[in-house]
Amino acid sequence: MLTIRASSDQDVPAIAAIYGHHVLHGTGTFETTPPTETEMAARRADVLAKGLPYLVAENAGKVIGFAYCQWFKPRPAYRFSAEDSIYLHPDAAGQRLGNKLLTELEKQAEAAGVRKLIAVIGDSGNVRSIGVHRAVGFRHVGTISSCGWKFGKWLDIVMMEKSVGQGDRTPPQE
């Protein structure tokens, strides 16, 4: 049975393994060396310390995906905009898990005060990630061509956005 829940310290090895696979074999991240479990734990702690959600998807006791959001930029004016990240175990692709994780992430991000979610999708050929974001209401706002170099080729990034909750219709609660 699929469960989407807040991540825990015990999930870090699975999170690091899933992400490491994408670093080594995919273009959804532009990292080229997989971070250690210690680094992934520190990154997770940073997200949580900012009051932002860091979720895992679990099936039959096994973590098969994770999602989190991080402030889009560190400057204060960006404090209501967050960038989302979603990574799935390779065996979990094609099960609409990304949609479920992103939908729950959006709910929890809104509860944390986020008004805009931004997707910075590695590789314009990453049709699954683009499709997941589109399916839950993100819209394409631009492509930056050839800004990353990985696996011996230039890669684009695709920018998508979605207003969360009241979005820009009302002032945020400080």
VOKE-387212 format. One line per 10 residues: number of its first residue (from 1); their letters; for each residue y, z, x of N, C-alpha, C. Coordinates in nm, 2 decimals, padded with zeros to 4 digits. Example, Ala and Ser with C-alpha at 12.3 -4.5 7.8 and 13.67 -1.06 7.14 Angstrom:
<pts>
1 = as = -00.57,00.78,01.32,-00.45,00.78,01.23,-00.33,00.78,01.32  -00.22,00.71,01.28,-00.11,00.71,01.37,00.00,00.79,01.29
</pts>
This chain:
<pts>
1 = mltirassdq = -00.12,00.00,00.08,00.00,00.00,00.00,00.12,00.00,00.09  00.22,-00.08,00.05,00.34,-00.10,00.13,00.44,00.02,00.10  00.49,00.08,00.20,00.59,00.18,00.19,00.71,00.14,00.28  00.83,00.15,00.23,00.95,00.14,00.31,01.01,00.27,00.31  01.04,00.32,00.44,01.08,00.46,00.45,01.17,00.47,00.57  01.24,00.59,00.58,01.32,00.61,00.70,01.22,00.62,00.82  01.27,00.57,00.93,01.19,00.57,01.06,01.18,00.72,01.11  01.08,00.74,01.19,01.07,00.87,01.26,01.04,00.85,01.40  01.05,00.96,01.48,01.03,00.95,01.62,00.89,00.89,01.65  00.79,00.92,01.57,00.65,00.87,01.59,00.64,00.72,01.57
11 = dvpaiaaiyg = 00.74,00.66,01.51,00.73,00.51,01.48,00.78,00.43,01.60  00.85,00.50,01.70,00.91,00.42,01.81,00.81,00.34,01.89  00.69,00.38,01.92,00.60,00.29,01.99,00.57,00.16,01.92  00.55,00.17,01.79,00.53,00.05,01.70,00.65,-00.04,01.70  00.77,00.03,01.68,00.89,-00.05,01.68,00.91,-00.12,01.81  00.89,-00.05,01.92,00.90,-00.12,02.05,00.81,-00.23,02.07  00.68,-00.22,02.02,00.59,-00.32,02.04,00.62,-00.45,01.95  00.67,-00.42,01.83,00.71,-00.53,01.75,00.83,-00.61,01.81  00.93,-00.53,01.85,01.05,-00.59,01.91,01.01,-00.66,02.04  00.93,-00.60,02.12,00.89,-00.66,02.25,00.82,-00.80,02.23
21 = hhvlhgtgtf = 00.74,-00.81,02.12,00.68,-00.94,02.09,00.79,-01.04,02.06  00.89,-01.01,01.99,01.00,-01.10,01.95,01.08,-01.14,02.08  01.10,-01.04,02.16,01.17,-01.07,02.29,01.10,-01.17,02.37  00.97,-01.15,02.38,00.89,-01.24,02.47,00.85,-01.38,02.41  00.85,-01.38,02.27,00.79,-01.50,02.21,00.89,-01.57,02.11  01.00,-01.51,02.08,01.09,-01.56,01.98,01.23,-01.58,02.02  01.31,-01.64,01.93,01.45,-01.66,01.96,01.54,-01.59,01.86  01.48,-01.50,01.78,01.56,-01.42,01.69,01.64,-01.31,01.77  01.60,-01.28,01.89,01.68,-01.19,01.97,01.71,-01.27,02.10  01.82,-01.25,02.16,01.85,-01.32,02.29,01.82,-01.23,02.41
31 = ettpptetem = 01.76,-01.11,02.38,01.71,-01.03,02.50,01.60,-01.11,02.56  01.58,-01.09,02.69,01.47,-01.16,02.76,01.37,-01.07,02.83  01.40,-00.94,02.83,01.31,-00.84,02.88,01.29,-00.73,02.78  01.17,-00.71,02.73,01.15,-00.61,02.63,01.20,-00.47,02.67  01.27,-00.40,02.59,01.32,-00.26,02.62,01.20,-00.17,02.62  01.20,-00.07,02.70,01.10,00.04,02.70,01.10,00.12,02.57  01.00,00.19,02.55,01.00,00.28,02.43,01.11,00.38,02.44  01.14,00.43,02.56,01.25,00.52,02.58,01.39,00.46,02.54  01.41,00.33,02.58,01.53,00.26,02.54,01.54,00.24,02.39  01.42,00.20,02.33,01.42,00.18,02.19,01.45,00.31,02.11
41 = aarradvlak = 01.40,00.42,02.16,01.42,00.55,02.10,01.57,00.59,02.11  01.63,00.56,02.23,01.78,00.58,02.24,01.86,00.49,02.15  01.82,00.37,02.13,01.89,00.28,02.04,01.88,00.33,01.90  01.76,00.37,01.86,01.74,00.42,01.72,01.83,00.55,01.70  01.83,00.64,01.80,01.90,00.76,01.79,02.05,00.73,01.78  02.10,00.63,01.84,02.24,00.59,01.83,02.27,00.55,01.69  02.19,00.47,01.63,02.21,00.42,01.49,02.21,00.54,01.40  02.11,00.63,01.41,02.11,00.74,01.32,02.22,00.84,01.34  02.27,00.85,01.47,02.38,00.94,01.49,02.51,00.89,01.43  02.52,00.77,01.40,02.63,00.71,01.33,02.62,00.72,01.18
51 = glpylvaena = 02.51,00.78,01.13,02.49,00.79,00.99,02.44,00.66,00.92  02.38,00.57,01.00,02.34,00.44,00.95,02.18,00.44,00.93  02.13,00.36,00.84,01.99,00.36,00.82,01.91,00.29,00.93  01.79,00.34,00.95,01.69,00.27,01.04,01.55,00.29,00.97  01.50,00.18,00.91,01.39,00.19,00.83,01.27,00.12,00.89  01.15,00.16,00.84,01.02,00.10,00.88,00.95,00.06,00.75  00.87,-00.05,00.76,00.78,-00.08,00.65,00.64,-00.05,00.71  00.56,00.02,00.63,00.43,00.07,00.67,00.33,00.03,00.56  00.21,-00.02,00.61,00.10,-00.05,00.53,-00.02,00.00,00.58  -00.09,00.08,00.50,-00.22,00.15,00.54,-00.20,00.23,00.67
61 = gkvigfaycq = -00.08,00.30,00.68,-00.06,00.38,00.79,-00.01,00.31,00.92  00.01,00.18,00.91,00.06,00.10,01.03,00.20,00.05,01.01  00.28,00.07,01.10,00.42,00.01,01.09,00.41,-00.14,01.12  00.46,-00.22,01.02,00.45,-00.36,01.03,00.58,-00.43,01.03  00.69,-00.35,01.03,00.82,-00.41,01.04,00.93,-00.30,01.04  01.05,-00.33,01.08,01.16,-00.24,01.08,01.29,-00.31,01.06  01.38,-00.24,01.02,01.52,-00.29,00.99,01.62,-00.18,01.01  01.74,-00.21,01.06,01.84,-00.12,01.07,01.98,-00.19,01.07  02.08,-00.12,01.06,02.21,-00.18,01.08,02.29,-00.10,01.18  02.38,-00.17,01.24,02.47,-00.10,01.35,02.61,-00.16,01.32
71 = wfkprpayrf = 02.71,-00.07,01.36,02.85,-00.12,01.34,02.87,-00.26,01.40  02.93,-00.35,01.33,02.95,-00.48,01.38,03.03,-00.49,01.51  03.13,-00.41,01.52,03.21,-00.40,01.64,03.26,-00.25,01.66  03.29,-00.21,01.78,03.32,-00.07,01.80,03.46,-00.03,01.76  03.55,-00.12,01.74,03.69,-00.09,01.70,03.70,-00.03,01.56  03.79,00.07,01.54,03.80,00.14,01.41,03.81,00.05,01.29  03.88,-00.06,01.30,03.91,-00.14,01.18,03.78,-00.20,01.13  03.67,-00.21,01.21,03.55,-00.27,01.17,03.45,-00.16,01.10  03.50,-00.04,01.09,03.41,00.07,01.05,03.34,00.06,00.91  03.37,-00.05,00.84,03.30,-00.07,00.71,03.21,-00.19,00.71
81 = saedsiylhp = 03.20,-00.25,00.83,03.11,-00.37,00.85,03.00,-00.34,00.95  02.88,-00.38,00.91,02.76,-00.35,00.99,02.68,-00.48,01.01  02.62,-00.49,01.12,02.53,-00.60,01.15,02.38,-00.56,01.12  02.31,-00.64,01.05,02.17,-00.60,01.02,02.08,-00.66,01.12  01.96,-00.60,01.13,01.85,-00.65,01.22,01.72,-00.62,01.15  01.63,-00.72,01.15,01.50,-00.71,01.08,01.40,-00.77,01.18  01.29,-00.70,01.20,01.18,-00.76,01.28,01.05,-00.72,01.22  00.96,-00.82,01.21,00.83,-00.80,01.15,00.72,-00.82,01.25  00.61,-00.74,01.23,00.49,-00.77,01.31,00.45,-00.91,01.28  00.40,-00.99,01.38,00.36,-01.13,01.36,00.26,-01.15,01.24
91 = daagqrlgnk = 00.17,-01.05,01.22,00.08,-01.06,01.11,00.14,-01.04,00.98  00.26,-00.99,00.97,00.32,-00.95,00.84,00.41,-01.07,00.79  00.43,-01.17,00.86,00.51,-01.28,00.82,00.46,-01.35,00.69  00.55,-01.40,00.61,00.51,-01.47,00.49,00.47,-01.38,00.37  00.50,-01.25,00.38,00.46,-01.16,00.27,00.59,-01.11,00.19  00.70,-01.17,00.21,00.83,-01.13,00.15,00.87,-00.98,00.20  00.81,-00.94,00.31,00.85,-00.81,00.36,00.99,-00.80,00.41  01.04,-00.91,00.47,01.18,-00.91,00.51,01.27,-00.90,00.40  01.25,-00.96,00.28,01.33,-00.94,00.16,01.33,-00.80,00.12  01.22,-00.73,00.12,01.21,-00.59,00.08,01.28,-00.50,00.17
101 = lltelekqae = 01.26,-00.52,00.30,01.33,-00.44,00.40,01.48,-00.46,00.39  01.53,-00.58,00.38,01.67,-00.61,00.37,01.73,-00.55,00.25  01.66,-00.56,00.13,01.71,-00.51,00.01,01.73,-00.36,00.02  01.63,-00.29,00.07,01.64,-00.14,00.09,01.75,-00.11,00.19  01.76,-00.18,00.30,01.86,-00.16,00.40,02.00,-00.17,00.34  02.02,-00.27,00.26,02.15,-00.29,00.19,02.18,-00.16,00.10  02.09,-00.11,00.03,02.11,00.01,-00.06,02.15,00.13,00.03  02.08,00.15,00.14,02.11,00.26,00.22,02.24,00.24,00.30  02.27,00.12,00.34,02.39,00.09,00.41,02.51,00.12,00.32  02.50,00.08,00.19,02.61,00.11,00.10,02.63,00.26,00.08
111 = aagvrkliav = 02.52,00.33,00.07,02.53,00.48,00.06,02.60,00.54,00.19  02.59,00.47,00.30,02.65,00.52,00.42,02.79,00.47,00.44  02.84,00.40,00.34,02.98,00.35,00.34,03.01,00.21,00.38  02.90,00.14,00.41,02.92,00.00,00.46,02.96,-00.08,00.34  03.06,-00.17,00.36,03.11,-00.26,00.26,03.07,-00.41,00.29  03.04,-00.44,00.41,03.00,-00.58,00.45,02.88,-00.57,00.54  02.78,-00.65,00.51,02.67,-00.67,00.60,02.68,-00.81,00.66  02.66,-00.81,00.79,02.68,-00.94,00.87,02.54,-00.96,00.94  02.49,-01.09,00.93,02.37,-01.13,01.00,02.42,-01.22,01.11  02.37,-01.19,01.23,02.39,-01.27,01.35,02.25,-01.32,01.39
121 = igdsgnvrsi = 02.21,-01.43,01.34,02.08,-01.48,01.35,02.06,-01.57,01.47  01.97,-01.52,01.56,01.94,-01.60,01.68,01.87,-01.73,01.64  01.92,-01.84,01.69,01.86,-01.97,01.68,01.87,-02.03,01.54  01.95,-02.14,01.53,01.97,-02.21,01.40,01.84,-02.26,01.35  01.73,-02.27,01.43,01.60,-02.31,01.38,01.52,-02.20,01.32  01.58,-02.08,01.32,01.51,-01.96,01.27,01.51,-01.96,01.11  01.44,-02.05,01.05,01.45,-02.08,00.91,01.40,-01.96,00.83  01.31,-01.88,00.88,01.26,-01.76,00.81,01.37,-01.66,00.79  01.44,-01.63,00.90,01.54,-01.53,00.89,01.66,-01.58,00.80  01.70,-01.70,00.82,01.80,-01.76,00.74,01.76,-01.75,00.59
131 = gvhravgfrh = 01.64,-01.79,00.56,01.59,-01.79,00.43,01.58,-01.65,00.37  01.54,-01.55,00.44,01.54,-01.41,00.40,01.68,-01.37,00.36  01.77,-01.39,00.45,01.91,-01.35,00.42,01.97,-01.42,00.29  01.94,-01.55,00.29,01.99,-01.63,00.17,01.92,-01.58,00.04  01.80,-01.54,00.05,01.72,-01.50,-00.07,01.78,-01.37,-00.13  01.84,-01.29,-00.05,01.90,-01.16,-00.10,02.05,-01.17,-00.11  02.11,-01.29,-00.11,02.25,-01.31,-00.14,02.34,-01.32,-00.03  02.30,-01.33,00.10,02.39,-01.36,00.21,02.43,-01.51,00.20  02.55,-01.54,00.25,02.60,-01.67,00.25,02.63,-01.71,00.39  02.61,-01.84,00.43,02.64,-01.89,00.56,02.79,-01.90,00.58
141 = vgtisscgwk = 02.84,-01.84,00.69,02.98,-01.85,00.72,03.01,-01.92,00.85  02.91,-01.96,00.93,02.94,-02.03,01.05,02.82,-02.04,01.14  02.83,-02.13,01.24,02.73,-02.14,01.34,02.80,-02.16,01.48  02.76,-02.08,01.57,02.82,-02.09,01.71,02.71,-02.16,01.79  02.75,-02.28,01.83,02.65,-02.37,01.90,02.63,-02.33,02.05  02.51,-02.34,02.09,02.47,-02.33,02.23,02.53,-02.21,02.30  02.52,-02.10,02.24,02.58,-01.98,02.31,02.48,-01.89,02.37  02.35,-01.92,02.36,02.25,-01.85,02.43,02.16,-01.94,02.50  02.10,-01.89,02.61,02.00,-01.97,02.69,01.88,-01.89,02.70  01.77,-01.94,02.64,01.64,-01.87,02.65,01.53,-01.97,02.64
151 = fgkwldivmm = 01.42,-01.95,02.71,01.31,-02.04,02.71,01.34,-02.18,02.75  01.44,-02.19,02.84,01.48,-02.32,02.89,01.56,-02.41,02.80  01.62,-02.35,02.70,01.70,-02.43,02.61,01.82,-02.35,02.56  01.92,-02.43,02.51,02.04,-02.37,02.45,02.01,-02.33,02.31  02.06,-02.22,02.26,02.03,-02.17,02.13,02.17,-02.14,02.06  02.17,-02.17,01.93,02.28,-02.13,01.85,02.27,-01.99,01.79  02.37,-01.94,01.73,02.36,-01.83,01.64,02.42,-01.87,01.51  02.36,-01.82,01.40,02.40,-01.85,01.26,02.46,-01.72,01.21  02.58,-01.73,01.16,02.65,-01.61,01.10,02.64,-01.62,00.95  02.59,-01.51,00.89,02.59,-01.50,00.74,02.65,-01.36,00.71
161 = eksvgqgdrt = 02.69,-01.35,00.58,02.76,-01.23,00.54,02.72,-01.20,00.39  02.73,-01.07,00.36,02.72,-01.03,00.22,02.80,-00.90,00.19  02.88,-00.91,00.09,02.96,-00.79,00.05,02.86,-00.69,-00.01  02.88,-00.56,00.02,02.80,-00.45,-00.03,02.88,-00.36,-00.12  02.82,-00.33,-00.23,02.88,-00.24,-00.33,03.01,-00.30,-00.38  03.12,-00.23,-00.36,03.26,-00.28,-00.40,03.31,-00.38,-00.31  03.25,-00.40,-00.19,03.30,-00.50,-00.09,03.45,-00.48,-00.07  03.53,-00.59,-00.08,03.67,-00.58,-00.05,03.75,-00.57,-00.18  03.69,-00.54,-00.30,03.76,-00.53,-00.42,03.84,-00.40,-00.44  03.80,-00.30,-00.36,03.87,-00.17,-00.37,03.88,-00.11,-00.23
171 = ppqe = 03.98,-00.02,-00.20,03.99,00.04,-00.07,03.86,00.13,-00.05  03.82,00.14,00.08,03.71,00.22,00.11,03.74,00.37,00.10  03.64,00.45,00.09,03.66,00.60,00.10,03.66,00.64,00.24  03.77,00.70,00.29,03.78,00.74,00.43,03.70,00.87,00.45
</pts>
